[in-house]
Amino acid sequence: MKRSKNYFSVQLFFRKDNLDIAKLLHKALLGSGGRIAGVDLQSIVTRSINGCFSPERRVTDESLQAVYKECIHGEMATLHATNHPKMLGSHSSRSWIEIALDFASNGRAQNVIEMNLDITDDNYHQEEVHDYMRDLVSECTPYYGCSQGGDDHEQVASAVSLVPSAVEYKLGGTQSLKESVENQLNEMQLRPVLIQEIDRFVPRAYWGNILSLAHVDKLNGVETIGKESGCYLVERWGQNLYLQLTECPWKVDNEQFIKFTEYIKPLLYKVQS
């Protein structure tokens, strides 16, 4: 069986203190009509704060009620859901979609819930993914989000994982694109952006960028961004602004990425000399 060659990853950050967790669970795991970006999820596994894993459960309204109770009682650390029953954490199939919610943030930040979405290209239906993300963001209002495509799952997943050093991240795409962006960020003298700071700064440019009102203000407002960013899409998603660099996450020209990185320079953390 031929494996997928391309992967797509998303990461979103939410504040616990102003988030309807029940709504997040429902929007993230049931989406529209029980489908996530055009795909049916099959199973959920949770891990408690004590490190114990739950039995595998089907994705239903009833199971989400149980998960919600675990969450609000502070019992749950992480949740994983996939379209393959009995295959959580296993990507032996060429066609998969996986969602992870981290309610403990691995101790890296208080009051933060992280969400990751990983999709193989044969499960990536552009309109469905776009609409799913738009509806989720509009309803639940993350304070930052990013998405990236590439030809290696570990590289793409780490690209949207915000445990970055200034330039020691992996970027899905060609080697020349990786080198170009890394060199550019080196020249900008960037230092790591902490989770606590991404309501004011962003780690770097991505193919998909979900910005807060504070980010938008730093770029002189929605109208200016629409005219000057050079993005394929600039859309209001509830209280957030979505910037998509090109039509396809696996087709980004080096020069486009470099120009966009320069454009969002006010959002990047510049080390003061």
PLY file of the C-alpha trace (Angstrom):
ply
format ascii 1.0
element vertex 273
property float x
property float y
property float z
element edge 272
property int vertex1
property int vertex2
end_header
0.00 0.00 0.00
1.42 3.36 -0.99
1.92 5.80 1.88
0.97 9.46 1.84
3.84 11.74 0.96
2.49 14.96 2.45
1.21 15.97 5.86
-0.67 18.92 7.27
-0.52 20.09 10.89
-2.34 22.76 12.89
-1.73 24.09 16.39
-4.13 26.30 18.37
-3.79 27.91 21.80
-6.73 28.72 24.08
-7.02 30.44 27.47
-8.73 28.21 30.02
-10.21 31.11 31.97
-12.38 32.42 29.11
-13.10 29.18 27.26
-16.26 27.10 27.08
-14.56 23.70 27.26
-17.73 21.80 26.41
-18.04 23.83 23.21
-14.36 23.26 22.36
-14.73 19.50 22.77
-17.86 19.42 20.65
-16.49 21.66 17.87
-13.07 19.98 17.86
-14.20 16.35 17.99
-17.63 16.31 16.36
-17.28 19.26 13.99
-20.14 19.51 11.53
-22.50 16.55 11.58
-19.99 14.35 13.40
-17.29 14.79 10.77
-13.90 16.48 11.18
-12.70 18.22 8.03
-14.74 15.72 5.99
-13.53 12.65 7.94
-15.27 10.55 10.61
-13.36 10.20 13.87
-13.61 6.74 15.41
-12.00 6.68 18.83
-10.87 8.72 21.85
-8.25 7.86 24.44
-7.50 10.14 27.40
-4.60 10.24 29.85
-5.15 11.33 33.44
-2.87 13.69 35.34
-1.56 10.56 37.09
-0.46 9.08 33.76
-3.20 6.44 33.45
-4.81 5.87 30.04
-8.55 5.34 29.64
-10.07 2.52 27.60
-10.66 3.45 23.98
-14.07 5.10 23.45
-16.15 5.86 20.39
-16.57 9.54 19.52
-20.17 10.27 20.55
-22.06 12.94 22.45
-22.13 10.60 25.45
-18.39 9.98 25.44
-17.74 13.72 25.14
-19.91 14.29 28.21
-17.70 11.87 30.15
-14.54 13.53 28.82
-15.92 16.94 29.76
-16.51 15.83 33.35
-12.94 14.50 33.58
-11.66 17.81 32.26
-13.59 20.20 34.51
-12.71 18.09 37.57
-9.04 18.51 36.70
-8.52 14.79 36.14
-7.50 14.82 32.47
-4.09 15.78 31.11
-4.38 14.89 27.41
-6.88 13.60 24.88
-6.19 11.87 21.55
-8.76 11.13 18.86
-8.29 9.44 15.49
-10.21 8.09 12.51
-8.69 4.62 13.10
-9.99 2.60 16.07
-7.29 0.76 18.02
-4.62 2.71 16.14
-3.95 5.72 18.32
-0.35 6.75 17.97
0.14 4.38 15.03
0.45 5.83 11.56
0.87 2.54 9.71
-2.13 3.42 7.58
-1.52 5.88 4.80
-4.80 7.63 5.53
-5.24 9.16 8.96
-6.36 12.20 10.89
-5.48 12.76 14.54
-6.46 15.39 17.09
-4.63 15.96 20.37
-5.75 18.26 23.19
-3.30 19.06 25.97
-5.06 20.39 29.06
-1.92 20.43 31.20
0.40 22.15 28.68
3.22 19.90 29.87
3.92 22.36 32.66
5.10 24.97 30.17
2.32 27.47 30.84
-0.56 27.92 33.22
-4.09 28.53 31.98
-3.40 27.25 28.45
-5.02 24.48 26.40
-3.16 23.37 23.27
-4.81 21.63 20.33
-3.02 19.82 17.51
-4.55 18.49 14.30
-2.54 16.22 11.97
-3.81 15.07 8.57
-2.31 13.05 5.73
-2.72 14.50 2.25
-5.23 11.86 1.14
-7.46 12.99 4.01
-6.82 16.66 3.34
-9.95 18.08 1.69
-9.18 21.75 1.31
-12.67 23.22 1.62
-13.65 20.92 4.50
-10.44 21.64 6.44
-10.86 25.39 5.87
-14.50 25.36 7.01
-13.78 23.15 10.03
-10.96 25.44 11.19
-12.99 28.59 10.52
-15.97 27.33 12.53
-13.79 26.08 15.41
-11.81 29.32 15.63
-14.89 31.53 15.28
-16.70 29.69 18.07
-13.81 29.15 20.52
-11.45 32.12 19.87
-7.85 30.90 20.29
-5.31 33.59 21.06
-2.96 32.21 18.41
-2.82 29.46 15.82
-0.63 28.26 12.96
-0.64 25.58 10.26
1.97 24.11 7.94
2.32 21.43 5.27
5.31 19.31 4.32
6.56 15.93 3.17
7.71 14.57 6.55
5.28 14.17 9.44
7.81 14.73 12.24
9.13 17.86 10.54
5.66 19.29 9.98
4.49 18.47 13.50
7.57 20.07 15.03
7.16 23.12 12.78
3.85 23.98 14.46
4.96 22.89 17.94
5.75 25.98 19.94
8.69 24.74 21.91
11.02 26.60 19.57
14.48 27.91 19.80
15.09 30.93 17.64
16.02 28.95 14.56
16.22 25.32 15.70
12.88 24.23 14.30
12.10 22.04 11.33
10.03 23.48 8.53
8.00 21.31 6.18
9.11 22.06 2.65
12.24 21.99 0.54
15.74 22.12 2.00
16.37 25.45 0.27
13.23 26.90 1.87
14.33 25.70 5.31
17.77 27.25 4.86
16.36 30.51 3.51
13.99 31.02 6.43
16.54 29.95 9.04
19.12 32.34 7.63
16.57 35.13 7.58
15.59 34.58 11.21
19.23 34.40 12.22
19.82 37.78 10.61
16.83 39.16 12.54
18.50 38.01 15.80
15.37 36.29 17.06
15.13 34.58 20.40
12.61 31.92 21.46
9.00 33.02 21.91
7.42 31.55 25.03
3.84 30.31 25.13
3.05 33.12 27.55
4.18 35.65 24.94
2.33 34.55 21.82
-0.61 36.79 22.55
1.85 39.59 21.68
4.50 37.91 19.52
4.61 34.97 17.09
7.48 32.51 16.63
7.71 32.96 12.85
5.70 32.96 9.63
3.61 29.93 8.72
1.52 28.91 5.73
-1.58 29.50 7.86
-1.56 32.18 10.59
-4.42 32.76 13.05
-3.84 36.12 14.70
-5.39 37.83 17.72
-6.63 41.43 17.81
-3.34 42.43 19.45
-1.37 40.91 16.56
-3.63 42.63 14.02
-3.14 46.01 15.70
0.65 45.62 15.42
0.20 45.17 11.65
-1.96 48.33 11.41
-5.37 46.71 11.13
-7.36 44.37 8.91
-7.63 46.67 5.90
-3.88 47.30 5.77
-3.13 43.60 6.15
-5.48 42.77 3.29
-3.67 45.23 1.03
-0.06 44.68 2.07
0.42 41.10 3.32
0.47 39.45 -0.10
-1.53 36.50 1.31
-3.79 34.31 -0.79
-6.51 34.57 1.90
-7.17 37.19 4.57
-10.39 36.38 6.44
-12.09 37.34 9.67
-12.74 34.25 11.78
-14.80 35.56 14.70
-12.44 37.68 16.78
-9.38 36.33 14.96
-7.84 37.10 11.58
-6.74 34.24 9.34
-3.83 34.76 6.92
-3.12 31.97 4.41
0.02 32.44 2.38
-0.82 30.38 -0.74
-3.65 28.21 -2.02
-1.94 24.88 -1.25
0.02 24.14 1.96
2.56 22.10 -0.02
3.24 24.78 -2.62
5.03 27.78 -1.14
7.66 29.63 -3.11
10.82 30.54 -1.18
10.50 34.18 -2.12
6.87 34.32 -0.95
7.81 32.95 2.43
10.74 35.32 2.84
8.63 38.35 1.89
5.87 37.33 4.29
8.37 36.83 7.11
9.64 40.34 6.50
6.06 41.65 6.47
5.23 40.20 9.91
8.49 41.49 11.41
6.55 43.64 13.96
5.17 40.37 15.40
8.57 38.69 15.78
10.60 39.03 18.97
13.71 41.01 18.15
16.55 40.71 20.63
17.53 44.19 21.74
21.18 44.98 21.13
0 1
1 2
2 3
3 4
4 5
5 6
6 7
7 8
8 9
9 10
10 11
11 12
12 13
13 14
14 15
15 16
16 17
17 18
18 19
19 20
20 21
21 22
22 23
23 24
24 25
25 26
26 27
27 28
28 29
29 30
30 31
31 32
32 33
33 34
34 35
35 36
36 37
37 38
38 39
39 40
40 41
41 42
42 43
43 44
44 45
45 46
46 47
47 48
48 49
49 50
50 51
51 52
52 53
53 54
54 55
55 56
56 57
57 58
58 59
59 60
60 61
61 62
62 63
63 64
64 65
65 66
66 67
67 68
68 69
69 70
70 71
71 72
72 73
73 74
74 75
75 76
76 77
77 78
78 79
79 80
80 81
81 82
82 83
83 84
84 85
85 86
86 87
87 88
88 89
89 90
90 91
91 92
92 93
93 94
94 95
95 96
96 97
97 98
98 99
99 100
100 101
101 102
102 103
103 104
104 105
105 106
106 107
107 108
108 109
109 110
110 111
111 112
112 113
113 114
114 115
115 116
116 117
117 118
118 119
119 120
120 121
121 122
122 123
123 124
124 125
125 126
126 127
127 128
128 129
129 130
130 131
131 132
132 133
133 134
134 135
135 136
136 137
137 138
138 139
139 140
140 141
141 142
142 143
143 144
144 145
145 146
146 147
147 148
148 149
149 150
150 151
151 152
152 153
153 154
154 155
155 156
156 157
157 158
158 159
159 160
160 161
161 162
162 163
163 164
164 165
165 166
166 167
167 168
168 169
169 170
170 171
171 172
172 173
173 174
174 175
175 176
176 177
177 178
178 179
179 180
180 181
181 182
182 183
183 184
184 185
185 186
186 187
187 188
188 189
189 190
190 191
191 192
192 193
193 194
194 195
195 196
196 197
197 198
198 199
199 200
200 201
201 202
202 203
203 204
204 205
205 206
206 207
207 208
208 209
209 210
210 211
211 212
212 213
213 214
214 215
215 216
216 217
217 218
218 219
219 220
220 221
221 222
222 223
223 224
224 225
225 226
226 227
227 228
228 229
229 230
230 231
231 232
232 233
233 234
234 235
235 236
236 237
237 238
238 239
239 240
240 241
241 242
242 243
243 244
244 245
245 246
246 247
247 248
248 249
249 250
250 251
251 252
252 253
253 254
254 255
255 256
256 257
257 258
258 259
259 260
260 261
261 262
262 263
263 264
264 265
265 266
266 267
267 268
268 269
269 270
270 271
271 272
